[in-house]
Amino acid sequence: MSEATQSGTFPCPGCGSMLEFDPGAGHLVCPACGNTAPIPVDRGAVIMEYPLSEAERMAPTDWESPTVTVSCTGCGTKTIVPTDSGTAECPFCGSRQLVRDEASRTIRPESLMPFRIPKADAKARFGTWIRKKWFAPEAAKKAARADRIQGIYVPYWTYDAQTDYNWSAEAGTHYYVTETRTVTGSDGKTRTEHVQVQKTRWRPVFGHGNRCFDDVPVNASRNESRRHMEKLDFSFSDLVPYRPEFLLGFQAERYTVDVSEGFDMACETMRAALRQDVRSSIVADEVRNVQVDARFLDVRFKHLLAPIWLSSFRFNNKPYRFVVNGQDGTVQGQYPVSPWKVALVVALVALAAVGIYFLVQVLQRQ
């Protein structure tokens, strides 16, 4: 089940309509009268990181505007909206059948990456992306439209940790032996050949190490679009301190992977990096069975939001979901595959294989 949050509202000083964040301009704009307003910059603000052991006690839960949780009866999504909001729309399925749930507590993000890609640009980038998918049916390329596209901030945890670890592995050194083989030539005659065969001599190796990890990211969503979001490359150097103004006109998905579970995922990422460190440090022709026993010390975390544009299109009555990176405009998603184009490629590969086979036969007879 996904959970999401929507920003509070800020009235336009000119006409009273609700201001929205403009990704292209980087400030607030009124969609009704065009009036603009800057987002205050607190140059002394510090993006805090909190000890994991005290996450529930120290991390702030005030989103700086009165909010309430609503549940979508259509897809099960939970959304945090302003308490004075009317019936909102689910950002994931479009349903307006929402039920209020007053008892909800959420760790507020310490920082976020503001949207840089405007909605029109995101739509155009999707069009370019789908047109480049050679296996997609031509009819799907013409029919695919990003008409219903929603800007959403997706939740991440990042973790810092000092690691102290012991490791073991097997290091292999290549050597060669001469073997005698009987082979049959193209003329049907047999002959004896002496060939050099590679062997590997294995030895156990051990060691100790330490490494400091900074900002190991974990996607904190269980939404069905997560596999697409994880393929997007966000630049965590663009983080700014959280301000509710950046969320105006957008949604912000609430984490469903809690901070402790997220740390377990981060540990797997760090262990994989340590195994790669060990593998790279061993001077050998081959390395296998790398084992790392790591301790994670002084663990700290922060909660942040990353921007995506989310949408889907239908082809032959089947939905295909895609996401656009709100930072750099890269696209990831699903698209239909033409069986005729797949069959054509398979036929061409088979034809090429047959051609190569006959070419080899001709060369062997010469």
C-alpha positions as CSV (number, residue, x, y, z in Angstrom):
1,M,0.0,0.0,0.0
2,S,1.3,3.5,-0.9
3,E,0.9,6.5,1.3
4,A,1.1,10.1,0.0
5,T,1.0,13.7,1.2
6,Q,-0.2,16.9,-0.3
7,S,1.1,20.3,0.5
8,G,-0.6,23.0,2.4
9,T,-2.0,26.1,0.6
10,F,-0.7,29.7,0.3
11,P,-3.1,32.4,-1.0
12,C,-2.0,34.8,-3.7
13,P,-1.6,38.3,-2.2
14,G,-3.2,39.8,-5.4
15,C,-6.4,37.8,-6.0
16,G,-6.6,35.2,-3.2
17,S,-6.2,32.2,-5.4
18,M,-3.8,29.4,-4.4
19,L,-0.2,29.9,-5.4
20,E,1.8,27.1,-7.0
21,F,5.5,26.3,-7.3
22,D,6.8,27.0,-10.9
23,P,9.7,24.5,-11.7
24,G,10.9,26.6,-14.6
25,A,11.0,29.9,-12.8
26,G,11.9,28.5,-9.4
27,H,9.4,30.6,-7.5
28,L,5.7,30.7,-6.7
29,V,3.2,31.8,-9.3
30,C,-0.6,32.4,-9.2
31,P,-2.3,30.4,-12.0
32,A,-5.3,32.8,-12.0
33,C,-3.6,36.3,-12.2
34,G,0.0,35.5,-12.9
35,N,1.3,37.2,-9.8
36,T,4.6,35.8,-8.5
37,A,6.2,35.5,-5.1
38,P,9.7,34.3,-4.1
39,I,10.3,31.4,-1.8
40,P,12.1,32.7,1.3
41,V,15.7,31.5,1.6
42,D,17.1,30.8,5.0
43,R,20.8,30.8,4.3
44,G,21.6,29.6,7.9
45,A,19.3,26.5,7.6
46,V,21.0,23.2,8.2
47,I,19.8,19.9,6.8
48,M,19.7,17.8,9.9
49,E,20.7,14.1,10.2
50,Y,19.4,12.1,13.2
51,P,20.7,9.1,15.1
52,L,18.9,6.0,13.9
53,S,18.5,4.8,17.5
54,E,16.4,7.9,18.4
55,A,14.5,8.3,15.1
56,E,11.0,8.3,16.6
57,R,12.0,10.8,19.4
58,M,14.1,13.3,17.6
59,A,12.8,13.5,14.0
60,P,10.3,16.3,13.4
61,T,6.7,15.4,12.5
62,D,5.4,19.0,11.9
63,W,4.8,19.6,8.1
64,E,4.3,23.3,8.9
65,S,0.6,23.2,8.0
66,P,-2.4,21.4,9.6
67,T,-2.9,18.1,7.8
68,V,-5.1,15.0,7.9
69,T,-4.6,11.5,6.4
70,V,-7.2,10.2,3.8
71,S,-7.4,6.7,2.4
72,C,-8.3,5.9,-1.2
73,T,-10.9,3.2,-1.3
74,G,-10.0,2.5,-4.9
75,C,-6.3,1.6,-4.7
76,G,-5.6,1.7,-1.0
77,T,-3.3,4.8,-1.2
78,K,-3.1,7.0,1.9
79,T,-2.7,10.8,1.4
80,I,-2.0,13.6,3.8
81,V,-3.9,16.7,2.8
82,P,-4.6,20.1,4.5
83,T,-7.3,19.8,7.1
84,D,-9.4,22.5,5.3
85,S,-9.1,20.7,2.0
86,G,-12.2,19.5,0.2
87,T,-12.4,16.1,-1.5
88,A,-9.0,15.5,-3.1
89,E,-8.1,13.2,-5.9
90,C,-5.9,10.1,-5.5
91,P,-2.6,10.9,-7.3
92,F,-2.2,7.2,-8.3
93,C,-5.6,6.0,-9.5
94,G,-7.5,9.3,-9.9
95,S,-10.3,8.1,-7.6
96,R,-12.2,10.7,-5.5
97,Q,-13.5,8.2,-3.1
98,L,-11.3,9.1,-0.1
99,V,-12.0,8.4,3.6
100,R,-10.4,10.5,6.4
101,D,-8.1,8.9,9.0
102,E,-7.3,11.4,11.7
103,A,-4.7,9.3,13.6
104,S,-1.5,9.5,11.5
105,R,2.1,10.4,12.4
106,T,4.7,11.0,9.8
107,I,8.4,12.0,10.0
108,R,8.7,15.3,8.1
109,P,11.4,15.4,5.3
110,E,14.4,17.4,6.3
111,S,15.1,18.3,2.6
112,L,14.0,17.9,-0.9
113,M,15.1,18.3,-4.5
114,P,12.8,20.9,-6.1
115,F,11.2,20.2,-9.5
116,R,13.3,21.6,-12.4
117,I,11.3,20.1,-15.3
118,P,8.0,21.8,-16.0
119,K,4.9,19.8,-16.9
120,A,5.0,20.7,-20.6
121,D,8.6,19.7,-20.8
122,A,7.9,16.4,-19.1
123,K,5.2,15.6,-21.6
124,A,7.5,16.4,-24.5
125,R,10.2,14.2,-23.1
126,F,7.8,11.3,-22.8
127,G,6.8,11.7,-26.4
128,T,10.5,11.6,-27.5
129,W,11.1,8.5,-25.3
130,I,8.2,6.5,-26.6
131,R,9.0,7.3,-30.3
132,K,12.5,5.9,-29.8
133,K,11.2,2.5,-28.6
134,W,11.7,0.5,-31.8
135,F,9.8,-2.6,-30.5
136,A,6.7,-0.5,-29.6
137,P,3.8,-0.8,-32.2
138,E,3.6,2.3,-34.4
139,A,-0.1,2.7,-33.4
140,A,0.9,2.8,-29.7
141,K,3.5,5.5,-30.4
142,K,0.9,7.7,-32.1
143,A,-1.8,7.0,-29.5
144,A,0.4,7.4,-26.3
145,R,-0.2,10.7,-24.6
146,A,0.9,12.1,-21.3
147,D,-2.4,13.9,-20.8
148,R,-3.0,13.0,-17.2
149,I,0.4,13.7,-15.7
150,Q,0.9,14.4,-12.0
151,G,4.0,15.9,-10.2
152,I,4.8,13.9,-7.1
153,Y,7.7,14.1,-4.6
154,V,8.7,10.5,-3.8
155,P,10.2,9.6,-0.3
156,Y,13.8,8.5,0.3
157,W,15.8,7.8,3.4
158,T,19.6,8.3,3.3
159,Y,22.0,6.8,5.9
160,D,25.5,7.6,7.1
161,A,27.5,4.9,8.9
162,Q,31.0,4.0,9.9
163,T,31.8,0.4,9.1
164,D,34.3,-1.9,10.7
165,Y,34.6,-5.3,9.1
166,N,36.5,-8.6,8.8
167,W,36.6,-10.4,5.5
168,S,37.6,-13.7,3.9
169,A,37.8,-15.0,0.4
170,E,39.6,-17.4,-1.9
171,A,42.2,-16.1,-4.3
172,G,43.0,-18.0,-7.4
173,T,46.3,-18.1,-9.4
174,H,46.2,-19.4,-13.0
175,Y,48.7,-22.0,-14.2
176,Y,48.8,-24.1,-17.3
177,V,49.2,-27.8,-18.1
178,T,49.7,-29.6,-21.3
179,E,47.0,-32.1,-22.3
180,T,47.0,-34.5,-25.2
181,R,43.7,-34.7,-27.2
182,T,42.6,-36.7,-30.3
183,V,40.6,-34.6,-32.7
184,T,38.8,-35.3,-36.0
185,G,39.5,-32.9,-38.9
186,S,37.1,-31.8,-41.6
187,D,38.7,-34.5,-43.9
188,G,37.5,-37.2,-41.4
189,K,41.0,-38.1,-40.3
190,T,42.0,-38.2,-36.6
191,R,45.1,-36.6,-35.2
192,T,46.8,-36.0,-31.9
193,E,47.2,-32.4,-30.5
194,H,49.0,-31.0,-27.5
195,V,47.1,-28.1,-26.0
196,Q,47.7,-25.8,-23.0
197,V,44.8,-25.9,-20.5
198,Q,44.3,-23.3,-17.9
199,K,43.9,-24.4,-14.3
200,T,43.4,-22.4,-11.1
201,R,45.2,-22.9,-7.7
202,W,43.0,-21.5,-4.9
203,R,44.2,-20.2,-1.5
204,P,42.3,-18.7,1.4
205,V,42.9,-15.0,2.2
206,F,41.7,-12.9,5.2
207,G,41.7,-9.3,6.3
208,H,40.2,-6.4,8.1
209,G,39.0,-3.0,7.0
210,N,36.8,0.1,7.7
211,R,35.0,2.5,5.5
212,C,32.7,5.5,6.1
213,F,29.5,5.7,4.1
214,D,27.7,9.0,3.4
215,D,24.1,9.4,2.2
216,V,23.3,5.8,1.1
217,P,19.9,6.3,-0.5
218,V,16.8,4.0,-0.1
219,N,13.6,4.4,-1.9
220,A,11.0,4.5,0.9
221,S,8.0,3.7,-1.3
222,R,6.1,0.5,-2.0
223,N,4.1,2.0,-4.9
224,E,3.9,-0.1,-8.0
225,S,6.0,2.5,-9.9
226,R,8.9,1.9,-7.5
227,R,10.8,-0.3,-10.0
228,H,10.7,2.6,-12.5
229,M,11.7,5.2,-9.9
230,E,14.7,3.2,-8.8
231,K,16.1,3.4,-12.4
232,L,16.1,7.2,-12.2
233,D,19.4,8.8,-11.2
234,F,18.7,11.6,-8.7
235,S,21.5,14.1,-7.8
236,F,21.4,14.3,-4.0
237,S,23.8,17.2,-4.1
238,D,20.8,19.4,-5.2
239,L,19.0,19.1,-1.8
240,V,17.5,22.2,-0.2
241,P,16.0,22.5,3.2
242,Y,12.4,21.5,3.4
243,R,9.9,24.3,2.9
244,P,6.1,23.7,2.2
245,E,6.2,26.2,-0.6
246,F,8.0,23.7,-2.9
247,L,5.1,21.3,-2.6
248,L,2.4,23.8,-3.8
249,G,0.7,22.4,-6.8
250,F,2.4,19.0,-6.3
251,Q,1.9,15.9,-4.2
252,A,4.4,14.2,-1.9
253,E,4.2,10.5,-1.4
254,R,4.4,9.3,2.2
255,Y,7.0,6.7,3.0
256,T,5.7,3.1,3.5
257,V,9.2,1.7,4.2
258,D,9.9,2.9,7.7
259,V,13.3,4.2,8.8
260,S,14.4,0.9,10.4
261,E,13.4,-1.2,7.5
262,G,15.1,1.3,5.2
263,F,18.3,0.9,7.2
264,D,18.2,-2.9,6.6
265,M,18.1,-2.2,2.9
266,A,20.9,0.3,3.2
267,C,23.0,-2.3,5.0
268,E,22.7,-4.7,2.0
269,T,23.9,-1.8,-0.3
270,M,26.9,-1.1,2.0
271,R,27.8,-4.8,2.3
272,A,27.8,-5.1,-1.5
273,A,30.1,-2.1,-1.7
274,L,32.4,-3.7,0.9
275,R,32.5,-7.0,-1.0
276,Q,33.5,-5.1,-4.1
277,D,36.2,-3.2,-2.1
278,V,37.6,-6.6,-0.9
279,R,37.5,-8.1,-4.4
280,S,39.4,-5.1,-5.8
281,S,42.0,-5.2,-3.1
282,I,43.1,-8.8,-3.6
283,V,45.9,-9.3,-6.0
284,A,45.0,-12.5,-7.9
285,D,43.8,-13.8,-11.2
286,E,40.4,-14.7,-9.8
287,V,38.6,-14.1,-6.6
288,R,35.6,-16.1,-5.2
289,N,33.5,-16.7,-2.1
290,V,34.0,-13.2,-0.7
291,Q,32.5,-13.0,2.8
292,V,32.1,-9.8,4.9
293,D,31.2,-9.6,8.5
294,A,30.5,-5.9,9.1
295,R,29.6,-3.7,12.1
296,F,27.7,-0.5,11.4
297,L,28.6,2.3,13.9
298,D,27.4,5.9,14.4
299,V,24.4,5.4,12.1
300,R,22.5,8.5,11.2
301,F,19.6,9.2,8.8
302,K,17.5,11.9,7.1
303,H,14.2,11.9,5.2
304,L,14.1,13.6,1.8
305,L,11.8,14.0,-1.2
306,A,12.8,13.5,-4.9
307,P,10.7,14.8,-7.8
308,I,9.0,12.8,-10.5
309,W,6.2,13.3,-13.0
310,L,3.9,10.2,-13.0
311,S,1.4,9.2,-15.7
312,S,0.2,6.3,-17.8
313,F,-1.4,5.7,-21.2
314,R,-3.6,2.9,-22.5
315,F,-3.2,0.8,-25.6
316,N,-5.5,-2.1,-26.5
317,N,-7.3,-1.5,-23.2
318,K,-4.1,-2.1,-21.1
319,P,-2.5,0.6,-19.0
320,Y,1.2,1.4,-19.2
321,R,2.7,3.5,-16.4
322,F,5.8,5.7,-16.8
323,V,7.7,8.3,-14.7
324,V,9.8,11.3,-15.7
325,N,12.7,12.5,-13.5
326,G,11.7,15.9,-12.3
327,Q,15.3,16.9,-12.0
328,D,16.8,16.0,-15.4
329,G,13.8,14.8,-17.5
330,T,14.9,11.2,-18.0
331,V,12.1,8.7,-18.6
332,Q,11.5,5.2,-17.3
333,G,8.4,3.1,-17.8
334,Q,6.4,0.4,-19.5
335,Y,5.4,0.2,-23.2
336,P,3.7,-2.4,-25.4
337,V,5.8,-4.6,-27.6
338,S,4.9,-5.5,-31.1
339,P,5.0,-9.3,-31.6
340,W,5.6,-8.8,-35.3
341,K,8.8,-6.7,-34.7
342,V,10.0,-9.3,-32.2
343,A,9.4,-12.1,-34.8
344,L,11.3,-10.0,-37.4
345,V,14.3,-9.6,-35.2
346,V,14.3,-13.4,-34.3
347,A,14.1,-14.3,-38.0
348,L,16.9,-11.9,-38.9
349,V,19.1,-13.4,-36.1
350,A,18.3,-16.9,-37.2
351,L,19.1,-16.0,-40.8
352,A,22.4,-14.4,-39.8
353,A,23.3,-17.5,-37.8
354,V,22.6,-19.8,-40.7
355,G,24.6,-17.6,-43.0
356,I,27.6,-17.6,-40.6
357,Y,27.4,-21.4,-40.3
358,F,27.5,-21.9,-44.1
359,L,30.3,-19.4,-44.4
360,V,32.4,-21.3,-41.9
361,Q,31.8,-24.6,-43.7
362,V,33.0,-23.0,-47.0
363,L,36.1,-21.6,-45.4
364,Q,37.0,-25.0,-43.8
365,R,36.8,-26.7,-47.2
366,Q,39.2,-24.3,-48.8
